[in-house]
Amino acid sequence: MDQQKTVVITGASDGIGAAAARRLHAEGHRVVVVGRSPQKTRAVAREIGADHHVADFTRLDEVRALAAALDSACPRIDVLANNAGGVFGDRVRTADGFETTFQVNHLAPFLLTRLLLAKLAASRATVLQTSSVGARLAGKLDVDDLNHDRNFTPVRAYNAAKLMNILFTRELHRRHHGDGISAAAFHPGNVATSFGTRSESRLMRFVTTNPLTRSLLIAPEKGAESLFWLATSRPGVDWEPGAYYEKRKPARRVSAQARDTDLARRLWDRSEELLA
């Protein structure tokens, strides 16, 4: 290992986040575990001897508090892995007034990253977004209806959020690569975790609990490989910043929306407006 990195991973109390945290720790890096469940987050952190923070991304005040705590606790942040996410059932607004899937998967990590921009730039950090092939299945993204007031289903909201992860990566690269920040989004593969089993969506519960479909899913340790690779390799040498990756290669099958520079800019601007 060339140097020890400080790696902050959200959604690290379970699944690929926890698997990546274990592997990064085993390789000698300082890992900061962030999760929603106090018990599960504490357990993973205790297992590997890591610092941990608890934050519920359905509450933006907790995201703001998390950013302040990370800024205070970490002299530098070499990698911020925005891995937390979920798919939810009925259209429910958070205490902040946003549709839950949109807030948890996009708006909360967008806010966290923005609040840490100065530290990330000073650290010449890598910022990672865990996306999904669901981004290819997203319908037309309407930046004036990110809460899906007009056209909501649980899967449609999730696919749109995964598209937003890619667009956020593109725009973060465009705006802040010159400041020293390298950004990438990645698809971890179809992973067997509790992600979909907690969902209120019947389709997602079926996919992740049915023995036949579950047998086709990969283990969290396998799904964590892309996160580990991007976190420990060299941006601009081993991978190109601003891109979306599948199996350590720029994804070939990407929707036209995911390549839309103007859409990425408008999504960023609208997200800022919603947080103002």
C-alpha angles and dihedrals in degrees: 000000000000095000142347112259130202106230122188113198122187119202087032099138092085145004123014092347092060092042092052091047091054094049095045090050091049088055091055102260125137107247126196111200118211122185145150099234112071093205097047094040092050091048094054092045092049091048093058099027094246135148114253142195130193121219133159108215091206085074117060092195087064090050090053091048090049092053091051092048093049092047090053098042100043120062085196137004113211096177131022109190109194094201103142115111146127148180118239137193127232117025103270127170120224123232085268091059100251131121105266101234091048093049098044097044102036120003098049096049089042089055094044092051094047092050091052097043096110093052093042092052093047089051093046085232136189115233116201131194122199104220132165144220083258085085088073090057097051117122121228107313112231109198089195091059105039089143090060093234090157104036117022134165123146093244094044090052091048095048090049091051091052089052088051089055090060094043090049089053092051093049095043087055093048095048103036112020087096088057091059101266120131118199134193137167123206144185109228094199128253099312129196102229137128088264097105098027089069092051123108088215109107092209094053092045090051093050094049100039105035107102093224097050093038090056088064093056124096128235120265090246089059092045091052093060095088092049091049092047095050092044096052104033130078120271111223090023108048096021138010116247119236095036136113115237137206119181092351093304132095105270113257098197104061126145121247088246091060089057094046107116093187092051090051090052093048092048090053092048093047092048090054090050092052091051095046 
